[in-house]
Amino acid sequence: MIIPIRCFSCGKPTAHLYTKYKEMVAAGKARKEALDELGLKRYCCRAGFLGQTDTLELINKFKKF
């Protein structure tokens, strides 16, 4: 799934922060610390990031018609 441009609940733009978030988590930073550092304080925005799964690479493996 592709990260939405804005939060579904509050409308805050969040898509530009997702790549930074992934880099921080890959570097070993705790998810809570990464979200705090990016300035995501609302629970709706945090839930959008924590619930995100990258399935695009998995979907690309299947045959297209």
N, C-alpha and C positions, 0 to 999 in steps of 0.2 A: 504494500500500500504506500502511496505517496503521502508525505506529510502535508496536511492542509495549510494553505497560505495564512489563514487566520484561525484563532481558537473558535471552536463551534459555540461556546457559551458566551464568552465576553467580547470576542471580536478583536483581541490583541493580535497583531502580526507576529507569527512565531516561526514561519518557514525558514527565514534567514538564519535562525539560531540552531537549526537541527544539525548542520554539518559540524559546527563548533562543538555541540554537545557530543556527537559521536566521536570526535577526535579526543575530547577530554576523557570519555569513558574508556576508549581504547588505550589511552596513556596510563590508565590505572586509577584515575580519580573516582571517588565515590559518586554515585548518581546524584545524591542529595547535594553534595558540594558543587557539582557541575551545574545543577539547576539554580542553586543560589547565586553562583558566580555570573550566570547568564541573565539574572534578574527576573526569573520566572517565579513569582511569589504566590500567584493565585493557584488554587488546587485544580481548577479546570485545565489550565495550561500545563501544569505539571503532569496531570493524568494523561493528557494527549501525548506527551513525550514518553512517559513510562509505558504506555500501552501500545506504542508504535512497534511494529515488526516489519523488517525489510523482506518482502516476499517478491520483489520485482525480479531478482536474479533467478528465483525458483520458477516463476511463471514463464520467463524467457526460454526455459529449457523445453517447453511443450511446443508441439507443431502448430503452426499458424495456418489457417485456411485461406 
